[in-house]
Amino acid sequence: EVFGLPWIVQGVELSLSQPVRAWGADFSINGPSPGEGLTIELQDGGGSEVATFELSDGSTEFRGFFGFTTSIGNEVSQLLFKGTTPNALSSGEAIGMDNVVASNIPEPKATVLLFGLAGLLYVLRRRFS
């Protein structure tokens, strides 16, 4: 209880300082009832939903890695975590997250540009040698 009132977490928002195209973590979800789990909503910088995932294996305990990658132009700036328990106040559900990793995978355009520039320099060098 907080200030004499029941404390219920409706969800947790993780705002990233830089948008990412790959993210993952180890999760541990424990609850007294089978089927409890976690919904993860991915949002872009404007708050629009990119994708939604649900972590649950139908048992009272889930342990495992969850990760995602997105396509070019669908960078994720926020992750919203929400428990799937209908009555979170009386259920005693616990969710843990560890070993978090994030990456902004470089776009292929930059790699192609570098190879093209290297090829152009090679041709110019051979031509003027």
Secondary structure as UniProt FT lines:
FT   TURN            3..4
FT   STRAND          12..20
FT   STRAND          22..30
FT   TURN            34..35
FT   STRAND          38..43
FT   TURN            45..46
FT   STRAND          49..55
FT   STRAND          61..69
FT   TURN            72..73
FT   STRAND          76..83
FT   TURN            86..87
FT   HELIX           88..91
FT   STRAND          94..103
FT   HELIX           108..127
//
